[in-house]
Amino acid sequence: MTTMTHTPVDEETYSQLQEIMADEFAELIGLFTTDTEQCLITLKQCVATQDSPQVGALCHKLKSSSKLIGAFRLAEFAHLLEDYRENNDHQAAALHLSQLQAEYTQVLEWLKQQAIAV
């Protein structure tokens, strides 16, 4: 049985963005990681207090920035958590937040490996 592992960031999307952004690319990735880390802290608080409108707003932004760098699975988890705004399913929100955090850890590790490779 073959185990398939996913790449946390789509390499083609990442490379295209790197080409387009040129000298500003490192700054963009830095902003992405800083913003995402702050967003995850705030999301944890908002899920705990059941502030579903704020969760939805934060996830909408995170979904967009994740897609921009090619972190499509992270964007999908953000989308799932964004639905909390509509369905108010606290149990599902807690699960999706956990998945989002785990996926971000993988994205961050991948990004660190890219920085080493450059």
C-alpha distances in whole Angstrom, upper triangle without the diagonal:
4,7,10,13,16,19,22,25,25,26,28,30,30,32,34,35,36,38,40,41,41,43,43,39,39,41,39,36,38,40,36,35,39,39,35,36,39,38,35,38,40,37,37,41,41,38,40,43,42,43,41,43,43,39,39,41,39,36,37,38,35,33,35,35,31,31,34,32,28,27,26,24,26,29,27,27,31,31,30,32,35,35,36,40,40,38,39,36,36,33,31,33,32,28,28,30,28,25,27,28,25,24,27,26,23,26,28,26,25,29,30,28,29,33,32,31,34
4,6,10,13,16,19,21,21,22,24,26,27,28,30,32,32,34,36,37,38,40,39,35,35,38,36,33,35,37,33,32,36,36,33,33,37,35,33,36,38,36,35,39,39,37,39,42,41,42,40,42,41,37,37,39,37,33,35,36,32,30,32,32,28,28,30,28,25,24,23,21,24,26,25,25,28,29,28,30,33,33,35,38,38,37,38,35,35,33,30,32,31,27,27,29,26,23,25,26,23,22,25,24,21,23,25,23,22,26,27,24,26,29,29,27,30
4,6,10,13,16,18,19,20,22,24,24,26,28,29,30,32,34,35,35,37,37,33,33,35,33,30,32,33,30,29,32,33,29,30,33,32,29,32,34,32,31,35,36,33,35,38,37,38,36,38,37,34,34,36,33,30,32,32,29,27,30,29,25,25,28,26,22,21,20,18,20,23,22,22,25,26,25,27,30,30,32,35,36,34,35,32,32,30,27,28,28,24,24,25,23,20,22,22,19,18,21,20,17,19,22,20,19,23,24,22,23,27,26,25,28
4,7,10,13,15,15,17,19,20,21,23,25,26,27,29,31,31,32,34,33,30,30,32,30,27,29,30,27,26,30,30,27,27,31,29,27,30,32,30,30,34,34,32,34,37,36,36,34,36,35,31,31,33,31,27,29,29,26,24,26,26,22,22,24,22,19,17,17,15,18,20,19,19,23,23,23,25,27,28,30,33,33,32,33,31,31,29,26,27,26,23,22,24,22,18,20,21,17,16,19,18,15,17,20,18,16,20,22,20,21,24,24,23,26
4,7,9,12,13,14,17,18,18,20,23,23,24,26,28,28,29,31,30,27,26,29,26,23,25,27,24,23,26,26,23,24,27,26,24,27,29,27,27,31,31,29,31,34,33,34,32,34,32,29,29,30,28,25,26,27,23,22,24,23,19,19,22,19,16,14,14,12,15,18,17,17,20,21,21,23,25,27,28,31,32,31,32,30,29,27,24,25,24,21,20,21,19,16,17,18,14,13,15,15,11,13,16,14,13,16,18,16,18,21,21,20,23
4,6,9,9,11,14,15,15,17,19,20,21,23,25,25,27,28,27,24,24,26,23,20,23,24,21,20,23,24,20,22,25,24,22,25,27,25,25,29,29,27,30,33,31,32,30,31,30,26,26,27,25,22,23,23,20,18,20,19,16,16,18,16,13,11,11,9,12,14,14,14,17,18,19,21,23,24,26,28,29,29,30,28,28,26,23,23,23,20,18,19,18,14,15,16,13,11,13,13,10,11,14,13,11,14,17,15,16,19,20,19,22
4,5,7,8,11,12,12,14,16,17,17,20,22,22,23,25,24,20,20,22,20,17,20,21,18,17,21,21,18,20,23,22,21,24,26,24,25,29,29,28,30,33,32,32,30,31,29,26,26,27,24,21,22,22,19,17,18,17,14,14,15,13,10,9,10,9,11,13,14,15,17,19,19,21,23,25,26,29,30,30,31,29,29,28,25,24,24,21,19,20,19,15,15,16,13,10,12,12,9,8,12,11,8,11,13,12,12,16,17,16,18
4,7,9,12,12,11,14,16,16,16,19,21,20,22,23,22,18,18,20,18,14,17,18,14,14,18,18,15,16,20,18,17,21,22,21,22,25,25,24,27,29,28,28,27,27,26,23,23,23,20,18,19,18,15,14,15,14,10,11,13,10,8,6,8,7,8,11,12,12,14,16,17,18,20,22,24,26,27,27,28,27,26,25,22,21,21,19,17,17,16,13,12,13,11,7,8,9,6,5,9,9,7,9,12,12,12,15,16,16,18
4,6,9,8,7,10,12,12,13,16,17,17,18,20,19,15,16,17,15,12,15,16,13,13,17,17,15,17,20,19,18,22,23,22,23,27,27,26,29,31,30,29,28,28,26,23,23,23,20,18,18,17,14,13,14,12,9,9,10,7,5,4,7,8,9,10,12,14,15,16,18,19,20,23,25,26,28,29,29,29,28,28,25,23,24,22,19,19,19,16,14,15,14,10,10,12,9,6,9,10,7,8,12,11,10,13,16,15,16
4,6,6,6,9,10,11,12,14,16,17,18,20,19,16,17,19,16,14,18,19,15,16,20,20,18,20,23,22,21,25,26,25,26,30,29,29,32,34,32,32,30,30,28,25,25,25,22,20,20,19,16,15,15,13,11,9,10,8,5,6,7,9,11,12,13,15,17,18,20,21,22,24,26,28,29,30,31,30,31,30,27,26,26,24,21,22,22,18,17,18,17,13,14,15,13,10,13,14,10,11,15,14,12,15,17,16,17
4,6,5,6,9,10,10,12,14,15,16,18,18,14,16,18,16,14,18,19,16,17,21,21,19,22,25,24,24,27,29,27,29,32,32,32,34,37,36,35,33,33,31,29,28,27,25,23,23,22,19,18,17,16,13,12,12,9,7,9,11,13,14,15,17,19,20,21,23,25,25,28,30,31,33,34,35,34,34,33,30,29,29,27,25,25,25,21,20,21,20,16,16,17,14,12,14,14,10,11,14,12,10,13,15,13,14
4,5,5,6,9,10,11,12,14,15,18,18,15,17,19,17,16,19,20,18,19,23,23,21,24,27,26,26,29,31,29,31,34,34,33,37,39,37,36,34,34,32,30,29,28,26,24,23,22,20,18,17,16,14,12,12,10,8,11,12,15,16,16,18,21,21,22,24,26,26,28,31,32,33,34,36,35,36,35,32,31,32,30,26,27,27,24,22,23,23,19,19,20,18,15,17,18,14,14,17,16,13,16,18,16,16
4,5,5,6,9,10,11,12,14,17,16,13,15,17,14,13,17,17,15,17,20,20,19,22,24,23,23,27,28,26,29,31,31,31,34,36,34,33,31,30,29,27,25,25,23,21,20,18,17,15,14,12,11,9,8,7,5,9,10,13,14,14,16,18,18,19,22,23,23,26,28,29,30,32,33,33,33,33,30,28,29,28,24,25,25,22,20,22,21,18,17,19,17,14,16,17,14,13,17,16,14,16,19,17,17
4,6,5,6,9,10,10,12,14,14,10,12,14,12,10,14,15,13,14,18,18,17,19,22,21,22,25,26,25,28,30,30,30,33,35,34,33,31,31,29,27,26,25,23,21,20,18,16,15,14,12,11,10,8,5,6,9,11,14,14,14,17,19,19,20,23,24,24,27,29,30,31,33,34,33,33,33,30,29,29,28,24,24,25,22,20,20,20,17,16,17,15,12,13,14,11,10,13,13,10,12,15,14,13
4,5,5,6,9,10,10,13,13,10,12,15,13,12,16,17,16,17,20,21,20,23,25,25,26,29,30,29,31,34,34,34,37,39,38,36,35,34,32,30,29,28,26,24,24,22,20,19,17,15,14,13,11,9,9,12,14,17,18,18,21,23,23,24,27,28,28,30,33,33,35,36,37,37,37,37,34,32,33,31,28,28,28,26,23,24,24,20,19,20,18,15,16,17,13,12,15,14,11,13,15,13,12
4,5,5,6,9,10,13,13,11,14,16,13,13,17,18,16,19,22,21,21,24,26,25,26,30,30,30,32,35,34,35,38,39,38,36,34,33,32,30,29,27,26,24,23,21,20,19,16,15,14,13,10,9,10,13,15,18,19,18,21,23,23,23,26,28,27,30,32,33,34,36,37,37,38,38,34,33,34,32,29,29,30,27,24,26,25,22,21,23,21,17,19,20,16,15,18,18,14,16,19,17,15
4,5,5,6,8,11,10,8,11,12,10,10,14,14,13,15,18,18,18,21,23,22,24,27,27,27,29,32,31,32,35,36,35,34,32,31,29,27,26,25,23,22,20,18,17,16,14,12,12,11,8,7,9,12,14,17,17,16,20,22,21,22,25,26,25,28,30,31,32,34,35,36,36,36,33,31,32,31,27,27,28,26,23,24,24,21,19,21,19,16,17,18,16,13,16,17,14,15,18,17,15
4,6,5,6,9,9,6,8,11,9,10,13,14,13,15,18,19,19,21,23,23,25,27,28,28,31,33,33,34,36,38,37,36,34,33,31,30,29,27,25,24,23,21,19,19,17,14,14,14,11,9,11,14,16,19,19,19,22,24,23,25,28,28,28,31,33,33,35,37,38,38,38,38,35,33,34,33,29,28,29,27,24,25,25,22,20,21,20,16,16,18,15,12,15,15,11,12,15,14,12
4,6,5,9,10,8,11,14,12,13,16,17,17,19,22,22,22,25,27,27,28,31,32,32,34,37,36,37,40,41,41,39,37,36,34,33,31,30,28,27,26,23,22,22,19,17,17,16,13,12,14,17,19,22,22,22,25,27,26,27,30,31,31,33,36,36,38,40,41,41,41,41,38,36,37,36,32,32,33,30,27,28,28,25,23,25,23,20,20,21,18,16,18,18,14,15,18,16,13
4,6,9,9,8,12,13,11,13,16,16,16,19,21,21,22,25,26,26,28,30,31,31,33,35,35,36,39,40,39,37,36,34,32,31,30,28,26,25,24,21,21,20,17,16,17,15,12,12,14,17,19,22,22,21,24,26,25,26,29,30,29,32,34,34,36,38,39,40,40,40,37,35,36,36,32,31,33,30,27,28,29,25,24,26,24,21,21,23,20,17,20,20,17,17,20,19,17
4,6,5,5,9,9,8,10,13,13,14,16,18,18,19,22,23,23,25,28,28,29,31,33,33,34,37,38,38,35,34,33,30,30,29,26,25,24,23,20,19,20,17,14,16,15,12,11,14,17,19,22,21,21,24,26,24,26,29,29,28,32,34,33,35,38,38,39,39,39,37,34,35,35,31,30,31,29,26,27,28,25,22,24,23,19,19,21,19,16,18,19,16,15,19,18,15
4,6,6,9,10,10,12,14,15,16,18,20,21,22,24,26,26,28,30,31,31,34,36,36,37,40,41,41,38,37,36,34,33,32,30,28,27,26,23,23,23,20,18,19,18,15,14,16,19,22,25,24,24,27,29,27,29,32,32,32,35,37,37,39,41,42,42,42,42,39,37,38,37,34,33,34,32,29,29,29,26,24,25,24,21,20,22,19,16,18,19,15,14,17,16,13
4,6,7,8,10,11,13,14,16,17,19,20,21,23,25,26,27,29,30,31,34,35,36,37,39,41,41,38,38,36,34,33,33,30,28,28,27,24,23,24,22,19,20,20,17,15,19,21,24,27,25,25,29,30,28,30,34,33,33,36,38,37,40,42,42,43,42,43,40,38,38,38,35,33,34,33,29,29,30,27,24,25,25,22,20,22,20,17,18,19,16,14,17,17,13
4,6,5,6,9,10,11,12,15,15,16,18,20,21,22,24,26,27,28,30,32,32,34,36,37,37,35,34,33,30,29,29,27,24,25,24,20,20,21,19,16,17,18,14,13,17,19,22,24,23,22,26,27,25,27,31,30,29,33,34,34,37,39,39,40,39,40,37,35,35,35,32,30,31,30,27,26,27,25,22,23,23,20,19,21,19,16,17,19,16,14,18,18,15
4,5,5,6,9,10,11,13,14,15,16,18,20,21,22,25,26,26,28,30,31,32,34,36,36,34,33,32,29,28,28,25,23,23,22,19,18,19,17,14,15,15,12,10,13,15,18,21,20,20,23,24,23,25,28,28,27,31,32,32,35,37,37,38,37,37,35,32,33,32,29,28,29,27,24,24,24,22,19,20,20,16,15,17,16,12,14,15,12,11,15,15,12
4,5,5,6,9,10,11,12,14,15,17,18,20,21,23,24,25,27,29,30,31,33,35,35,33,33,32,29,28,28,26,23,23,23,20,18,20,18,15,15,17,14,12,15,16,19,22,20,20,24,25,23,26,28,28,28,31,32,33,36,37,37,37,36,37,35,32,32,32,29,27,27,26,23,22,23,21,18,19,18,15,14,15,14,11,11,13,11,9,12,13,11
4,5,5,6,9,10,10,12,14,15,16,18,20,21,22,24,26,27,28,30,32,33,33,31,31,30,27,26,26,24,21,22,22,18,17,19,17,14,15,17,14,13,16,17,20,22,20,20,24,24,23,25,28,27,27,30,31,31,34,36,36,36,35,36,34,31,31,31,28,26,27,26,23,22,24,22,18,19,20,17,15,17,17,13,14,16,14,12,16,17,15
4,5,5,6,9,10,10,12,14,15,16,18,20,21,22,24,26,26,27,30,31,31,29,28,27,24,23,23,21,18,19,18,15,14,16,14,10,12,13,10,9,13,14,17,19,17,17,21,21,19,22,25,24,23,27,28,28,31,33,33,34,33,34,31,28,29,29,26,24,25,24,21,20,22,19,16,18,18,15,14,17,16,12,14,16,14,13,17,18,16
4,5,5,6,9,10,10,12,14,15,16,19,20,20,22,25,25,26,28,30,30,28,28,27,24,23,23,21,18,18,18,15,13,15,14,10,10,13,10,8,11,12,15,17,15,15,19,19,18,21,23,23,23,26,27,28,31,32,32,32,31,32,29,27,27,27,24,22,23,21,18,18,19,16,13,15,15,11,10,13,12,8,10,13,11,10,14,15,14
4,5,5,6,8,10,11,12,14,15,17,18,20,21,23,24,26,27,29,29,28,28,27,24,23,23,21,18,19,19,16,14,17,16,12,13,16,13,12,15,15,18,19,17,18,21,21,19,22,25,24,24,27,28,28,31,33,32,33,31,32,30,27,27,27,24,22,23,22,19,18,19,18,14,15,16,13,11,13,14,10,11,14,13,11,15,16,15
4,6,5,6,8,10,11,12,14,15,16,18,20,21,22,24,26,27,27,25,25,24,21,20,21,18,15,16,17,13,12,15,13,10,12,14,12,11,15,15,18,19,16,16,20,20,18,20,23,22,21,25,26,26,29,31,30,31,29,30,29,25,26,26,23,21,22,22,18,17,19,18,14,16,17,14,12,16,16,13,14,17,16,15,18,20,19
4,6,5,6,8,10,10,12,14,15,16,18,20,20,21,24,25,25,23,23,22,19,18,18,16,13,14,14,11,9,11,11,7,8,11,10,9,12,11,14,15,12,13,16,16,14,17,20,19,18,22,23,23,26,28,27,28,27,28,25,23,23,23,20,18,19,18,15,14,16,14,11,13,14,11,10,14,13,11,13,16,15,14,18,19,18
4,6,5,6,9,10,10,12,14,15,17,19,20,21,23,24,25,23,23,23,20,18,19,18,14,15,16,13,11,13,13,10,10,13,13,11,13,12,15,16,13,14,17,16,15,18,20,19,19,23,23,24,27,28,28,28,26,27,25,22,22,22,19,17,17,17,14,12,14,13,9,10,12,9,7,11,12,9,11,14,14,13,16,18,18
4,6,5,6,9,10,11,13,14,16,17,18,20,22,23,24,22,23,22,19,18,19,17,14,15,17,13,12,15,15,12,13,16,15,14,17,15,18,19,15,16,20,18,16,20,22,20,20,24,24,24,27,29,28,28,26,27,26,23,22,23,21,18,19,19,16,14,16,16,12,13,15,13,11,14,15,13,14,17,17,16,19,21,21
4,6,5,6,9,10,10,12,14,15,16,18,20,21,21,19,19,19,15,15,16,14,10,12,13,10,9,12,12,9,11,14,14,13,16,14,17,18,14,14,18,16,14,17,19,17,17,21,21,21,24,26,25,25,24,25,24,20,20,21,19,16,18,18,14,13,16,15,12,14,16,14,12,16,17,15,16,20,19,18,22,23,23
4,5,5,6,9,10,10,12,14,15,16,18,20,20,18,18,18,15,13,15,13,10,10,12,10,7,10,11,9,9,13,13,12,14,12,14,14,11,11,15,13,11,14,16,14,15,18,18,19,22,24,23,23,21,22,21,17,17,18,15,13,14,14,11,10,13,12,8,11,13,11,10,14,15,13,15,18,18,18,21,23,23
4,5,5,6,9,10,11,13,14,15,17,19,20,19,19,19,16,14,17,16,12,12,15,13,10,14,15,13,12,16,16,15,17,15,17,17,13,14,17,15,13,17,18,16,17,20,20,21,24,25,24,24,22,22,21,18,17,18,16,13,14,14,11,9,12,12,9,10,13,12,10,13,15,14,15,18,19,18,21,23,23
4,5,5,6,9,10,11,12,14,16,17,18,16,17,17,14,13,15,14,10,12,15,12,11,14,16,13,14,18,18,18,20,17,19,19,15,16,19,17,14,18,19,16,17,20,19,19,23,24,23,23,21,22,21,18,17,19,17,14,15,17,13,12,15,15,12,14,17,15,14,17,19,17,18,22,22,21,24,26,26
4,5,5,6,9,10,10,12,14,15,16,14,14,14,11,9,12,10,7,8,11,9,8,11,13,12,12,16,16,16,18,16,17,17,13,13,16,14,11,14,15,13,13,16,16,16,19,21,19,20,18,20,18,15,15,17,14,11,13,14,11,10,14,14,11,14,16,15,14,18,19,18,19,23,23,23,25,27,27
4,5,5,6,9,10,10,12,14,15,14,14,15,12,10,13,13,9,9,13,12,9,12,15,13,13,16,18,17,18,15,17,16,12,13,15,12,10,14,14,12,13,16,15,16,20,20,18,19,16,17,16,13,12,14,12,8,10,11,8,7,11,12,9,11,14,14,13,16,18,17,19,22,22,22,25,27,28
4,5,5,7,9,10,11,13,14,14,15,16,13,11,14,14,11,12,16,14,13,16,18,17,17,20,21,21,22,19,21,19,16,17,19,16,14,17,17,14,15,19,17,18,21,22,19,20,17,18,18,14,13,15,14,11,12,14,12,10,13,15,12,13,17,17,15,18,21,20,21,24,25,24,27,29,30
4,5,5,6,9,10,11,12,10,12,13,9,8,12,11,8,11,14,13,12,15,17,16,17,20,21,21,23,20,21,20,17,17,19,16,13,16,17,13,14,17,15,15,19,20,17,18,16,18,17,14,13,16,14,11,13,16,13,12,16,17,15,16,20,19,18,21,23,22,23,27,27,27,29,32,32
4,5,5,6,8,10,10,9,10,11,8,6,9,10,7,8,12,12,11,13,16,16,15,19,20,21,21,18,19,18,14,14,16,13,10,13,13,10,10,13,11,12,16,16,14,15,13,14,14,10,10,12,11,8,11,13,10,10,14,15,13,15,18,18,18,21,22,22,23,26,27,27,30,32,32
4,6,5,6,9,10,10,11,13,11,9,12,14,11,12,15,16,14,16,19,19,18,21,23,23,24,20,21,19,16,17,17,14,13,16,15,11,13,15,13,14,18,18,15,15,12,13,13,10,8,11,11,7,9,12,11,10,13,15,14,15,18,18,18,21,23,23,24,27,28,28,30,32,33
4,6,5,6,8,8,11,13,10,9,13,14,12,13,17,17,16,18,21,21,21,24,25,26,27,23,24,23,19,20,21,17,16,18,17,14,15,17,14,15,18,18,15,16,13,15,15,12,11,14,14,11,13,16,14,13,17,19,17,19,22,22,21,24,26,26,27,30,31,31,33,35,36
4,5,5,6,5,7,9,7,6,10,11,10,11,14,15,15,17,19,20,20,23,24,25,26,23,23,22,19,19,19,16,14,16,15,11,12,14,11,11,15,15,12,13,11,13,14,10,10,14,13,11,13,16,14,14,18,19,18,20,23,23,23,26,27,27,28,31,32,32,35,37,37
4,5,5,6,7,10,9,7,10,12,11,12,15,16,15,17,20,20,20,23,25,25,26,22,22,20,18,18,18,14,13,15,13,10,11,12,9,10,14,13,10,10,7,10,10,7,7,10,10,8,11,13,13,13,16,18,17,19,22,22,22,25,27,27,28,31,32,33,35,37,38
4,6,8,10,13,12,10,14,16,14,15,19,20,19,20,23,24,23,26,28,28,29,25,26,23,21,21,21,18,16,18,17,13,15,16,12,14,17,16,12,12,9,11,12,10,8,12,13,11,12,16,15,15,18,20,19,21,24,24,24,27,29,29,30,33,34,34,36,39,40
4,6,9,11,10,10,14,15,15,16,19,20,20,21,24,25,25,27,29,30,31,28,28,26,23,23,23,20,18,20,18,15,15,16,13,13,16,15,12,13,10,13,14,12,11,15,16,13,16,19,18,18,21,23,22,24,27,27,27,30,32,31,33,35,36,37,39,41,42
4,6,9,9,8,11,13,13,14,17,19,18,20,23,24,24,26,28,29,29,26,26,24,22,21,21,18,16,17,16,12,13,13,9,10,12,12,8,9,7,10,12,9,10,14,14,12,15,18,17,18,21,22,22,24,26,26,27,30,31,31,33,36,36,37,39,41,42
4,6,6,6,9,10,11,12,15,16,17,18,21,22,22,24,26,28,28,25,25,24,21,20,20,18,15,16,16,12,12,12,9,8,11,12,9,11,10,13,14,11,12,16,15,13,17,19,17,18,22,22,22,24,27,26,27,30,31,31,32,35,36,36,39,40,41
4,5,5,6,9,10,10,12,14,15,16,18,20,20,22,24,26,26,24,23,22,19,18,18,15,13,13,12,9,8,9,6,5,8,9,6,9,9,12,12,9,12,14,13,12,16,17,16,18,21,21,21,24,26,25,26,29,30,30,32,34,35,35,38,40,40
4,5,5,6,9,10,11,13,14,15,17,19,20,21,23,25,26,24,23,22,20,18,18,17,14,14,14,11,9,10,8,5,8,11,9,13,13,16,15,12,15,17,16,15,19,20,18,19,23,23,22,25,27,26,27,30,31,30,32,35,35,35,38,40,40
4,5,5,6,8,10,11,12,14,16,17,18,20,22,23,24,22,22,21,18,17,18,16,13,14,14,11,9,11,10,8,12,14,12,14,14,17,16,13,14,17,15,14,17,18,16,17,21,21,20,22,25,24,24,27,28,27,29,32,32,33,36,37,37
4,6,5,6,9,10,10,12,14,15,16,18,20,21,22,19,19,18,15,14,15,12,10,11,11,7,6,9,7,7,10,12,10,12,11,14,13,9,11,14,11,10,14,15,13,14,17,17,17,19,22,21,21,25,26,25,27,30,30,31,33,35,35
4,6,5,6,9,10,10,12,14,15,16,19,20,21,19,18,17,15,13,13,12,9,9,10,7,4,7,7,5,8,11,10,12,13,15,13,10,13,15,12,12,16,16,14,16,19,18,18,21,23,21,23,26,26,26,28,31,30,31,34,35,36
4,6,5,7,9,10,11,13,14,16,17,19,20,19,18,18,16,14,15,14,10,11,13,10,7,10,10,8,11,14,14,16,16,19,17,14,16,18,15,14,18,18,15,17,20,19,18,22,23,21,22,26,26,25,28,30,30,30,33,35,34
4,5,5,6,9,10,11,12,14,16,17,18,16,16,17,13,12,14,12,9,10,12,10,8,11,11,10,14,16,15,17,16,18,17,13,15,17,14,12,15,16,12,14,17,16,15,18,20,18,19,22,23,22,24,27,27,27,30,31,31
4,5,5,6,9,10,10,12,14,16,16,14,13,13,10,9,10,9,5,7,9,7,5,9,10,10,13,14,14,15,15,17,14,11,13,14,11,10,13,13,10,12,15,14,13,17,18,16,18,21,21,21,23,26,25,26,29,30,30
4,6,5,6,9,10,11,13,15,16,14,13,14,12,9,11,11,7,7,10,9,6,10,11,10,13,15,16,17,18,20,17,14,17,17,14,14,17,16,13,16,18,16,15,19,20,18,19,23,23,22,25,27,26,27,30,31,31
4,5,5,6,9,10,11,13,14,13,14,15,12,10,12,12,9,10,13,12,10,13,15,14,16,19,19,20,20,22,20,17,19,19,16,15,18,17,14,15,18,16,15,18,19,17,18,21,21,20,22,25,24,24,28,29,28
4,5,5,6,9,10,11,12,10,11,12,9,7,10,10,6,9,12,10,10,13,14,15,17,19,19,20,19,21,18,15,17,17,13,12,15,14,10,12,15,13,11,14,16,13,14,18,18,16,19,22,21,22,25,26,26
4,6,5,6,9,10,11,9,8,10,7,4,7,8,5,6,10,10,9,12,14,14,16,18,19,19,20,21,18,15,17,17,13,13,16,14,11,13,15,13,12,16,16,13,15,19,18,17,20,22,21,23,26,26,26
4,5,5,6,9,10,10,10,12,10,7,10,12,9,10,13,13,12,15,17,17,19,21,22,23,23,24,21,19,21,21,17,17,19,17,14,16,18,15,14,18,18,15,17,20,19,17,21,23,21,22,26,26,26
4,5,5,7,9,9,10,12,10,8,12,13,10,12,15,15,14,17,19,19,21,23,24,25,24,25,23,20,21,21,18,17,19,17,14,15,17,14,12,16,16,13,14,17,16,14,18,20,18,19,22,23,22
4,5,6,6,5,6,8,6,5,9,10,9,11,14,14,14,17,19,19,21,23,23,24,23,24,21,19,20,19,16,15,17,14,11,13,14,11,10,13,13,10,12,15,13,12,16,17,16,18,21,21,21
4,6,5,6,5,9,8,6,9,11,10,11,14,15,15,17,20,20,22,24,25,25,25,26,22,21,22,21,17,18,19,17,14,16,17,13,13,16,15,12,14,17,15,14,18,19,17,19,22,22,22
4,6,8,9,12,11,9,13,15,13,14,18,18,17,20,23,23,25,27,27,28,28,29,26,24,25,24,21,20,22,20,17,18,19,16,14,18,17,13,15,18,15,14,17,19,16,18,21,21,20
4,6,8,11,10,10,13,15,14,16,19,19,19,22,24,25,27,28,29,29,29,29,26,24,25,24,21,20,21,19,16,17,17,14,12,15,14,10,12,14,12,10,14,15,13,14,18,17,17
4,5,9,9,9,11,14,14,15,17,19,19,21,24,25,26,27,28,28,28,28,25,23,24,23,19,20,20,17,15,17,17,13,12,15,13,10,12,14,12,11,15,15,13,16,19,18,18
4,6,5,6,9,10,11,12,15,16,16,19,21,22,24,25,26,25,25,25,22,20,21,19,16,16,17,14,11,13,13,9,9,12,10,7,10,12,10,10,14,15,14,16,19,18,19
4,5,5,6,9,10,10,12,14,15,17,19,21,22,23,24,23,24,23,20,19,20,18,15,16,17,13,12,14,14,10,11,14,12,10,13,15,13,14,18,18,17,20,22,22,22
4,5,5,6,9,10,11,13,14,16,18,20,21,21,22,21,21,20,17,16,17,15,12,13,13,10,9,12,11,7,9,12,10,9,13,14,13,14,18,18,18,21,23,23,24
4,5,5,6,9,10,11,12,15,16,18,20,20,21,20,20,19,16,15,15,14,11,11,11,9,6,9,9,6,7,10,9,8,11,13,13,13,16,18,18,20,22,22,23
4,5,5,6,9,10,10,13,15,16,18,19,20,19,20,20,16,15,16,15,12,12,14,11,9,12,13,10,10,13,13,11,14,16,15,16,19,20,20,22,24,25,25
4,5,5,6,9,10,11,13,15,16,17,18,17,18,18,14,13,15,13,10,12,13,10,9,12,13,10,12,15,14,13,16,18,17,18,22,23,22,24,27,27,28
4,5,5,6,8,10,12,14,15,15,16,15,15,15,11,10,12,10,6,8,9,7,5,9,10,8,10,13,13,13,15,17,17,18,21,22,23,25,27,27,29
4,5,5,6,9,10,12,14,15,15,15,15,15,12,10,12,12,8,8,11,9,7,10,12,10,10,14,15,13,16,18,18,19,21,23,23,25,27,28,29
4,5,5,7,9,11,12,13,14,14,15,16,12,11,14,13,9,11,13,12,10,13,15,13,14,17,18,16,19,22,21,21,24,26,26,27,30,31,31
4,5,5,8,10,11,11,12,11,12,12,9,8,11,10,7,9,12,10,9,13,14,13,14,18,18,18,20,22,22,23,26,27,27,29,32,32,33
4,5,5,8,10,10,10,10,10,11,8,6,8,9,5,7,10,9,8,11,14,13,14,17,18,18,19,22,23,23,26,27,28,29,32,33,34
4,5,6,8,9,10,11,12,14,11,9,12,12,9,10,13,13,11,14,17,16,16,19,20,19,21,24,24,24,27,29,29,30,33,34,34
4,5,5,6,8,9,11,12,10,8,12,12,10,12,15,14,13,17,19,18,19,22,23,22,24,27,27,27,30,32,32,33,36,37,37
4,5,5,5,6,7,10,8,6,10,11,9,10,14,14,13,16,18,18,19,22,23,23,25,27,28,28,31,33,33,34,37,38,39
4,6,6,9,10,13,12,9,13,15,13,13,17,17,16,18,21,21,21,24,26,25,26,29,30,30,32,35,35,36,38,40,40
4,6,9,11,14,12,11,15,16,14,16,19,19,18,21,23,23,24,27,28,27,29,32,32,32,35,37,37,38,41,42,42
4,5,9,11,9,9,13,14,13,15,18,18,18,21,23,23,24,27,28,27,29,32,32,33,36,37,38,39,42,43,43
4,6,9,9,8,11,13,13,14,16,17,17,20,22,22,23,26,27,27,29,32,32,33,35,37,38,39,41,43,43
4,6,5,6,9,10,11,12,14,15,16,18,20,21,22,24,26,26,28,30,31,32,34,36,37,38,41,42,43
4,5,5,6,9,10,10,12,14,15,16,18,20,21,23,25,25,27,29,30,31,33,35,36,37,39,41,42
4,5,5,6,9,10,11,13,14,16,17,19,20,22,23,25,26,28,29,30,32,34,35,37,38,40,41
4,5,5,6,8,10,11,12,14,15,16,18,20,21,22,24,26,27,28,30,32,33,34,36,37,39
4,5,5,6,9,10,10,12,14,15,16,18,20,21,22,24,25,26,28,30,31,32,35,36,37
4,6,5,6,9,10,11,12,14,15,17,19,20,21,23,25,26,27,29,30,32,34,35,37
4,5,5,6,9,10,11,12,14,16,17,18,20,22,23,24,26,28,29,31,32,34,35
4,5,5,6,9,10,10,12,14,15,16,18,20,21,22,24,26,27,28,30,31,33
4,5,5,6,9,10,10,12,14,15,16,18,20,21,22,24,26,27,29,30,32
4,5,5,6,9,10,11,13,14,15,17,19,20,21,23,25,26,28,29,31
4,5,5,6,9,10,11,12,14,16,17,18,20,21,23,25,26,27,29
4,5,5,6,9,10,10,12,14,15,16,18,20,21,22,24,26,27
4,5,5,6,9,10,10,12,14,15,17,19,20,21,23,25,26
4,5,5,7,9,10,11,13,15,16,17,19,20,22,23,25
4,5,5,6,9,10,11,12,14,15,17,19,20,21,23
4,5,5,6,8,10,10,12,14,15,16,18,20,21
4,6,5,6,9,10,11,12,14,16,17,19,20
4,5,5,6,9,10,11,12,14,16,17,19
4,5,5,6,9,10,11,13,14,15,17
4,5,5,6,9,10,11,13,14,16
4,5,5,6,9,10,11,13,15
4,5,5,6,9,10,11,13
4,5,5,6,9,10,11
4,5,5,6,9,10
4,5,5,6,9
4,5,5,6
4,5,5
4,6
4
